[in-house]
Amino acid sequence: MEQLIKLVSEKAGISEAQAETAVKTVLGFLKDKLPAPVAAQVEQVMAGKTGDLSGKDLGGQVGKLFGKK
């Protein structure tokens, strides 16, 4: 998550503290709106526990959220 915070800070021209608030807000929003299996992965990212996601069909689950089959 640290890389994302730095990227947001650089791209938006804001401090890292402000970027951290923005990233946590967006991730929290996504966690609340996404299907439970995907939300669990977001929670792991927020906790810094990304692990191996290679076996997960996260793209398919996110696609379903937007009406894709």
Sequence and secondary structure as in RCSB ss.txt:
>XXXX:A:sequence
MEQLIKLVSEKAGISEAQAETAVKTVLGFLKDKLPAPVAAQVEQVMAGKTGDLSGKDLGGQVGKLFGKK
>XXXX:A:secstr
 HHHHHHHHHHHT  HHHHHHHHHHHHHHHHHHS HHHHHHHHHHHTT     TT  HHHHHHHHTT  
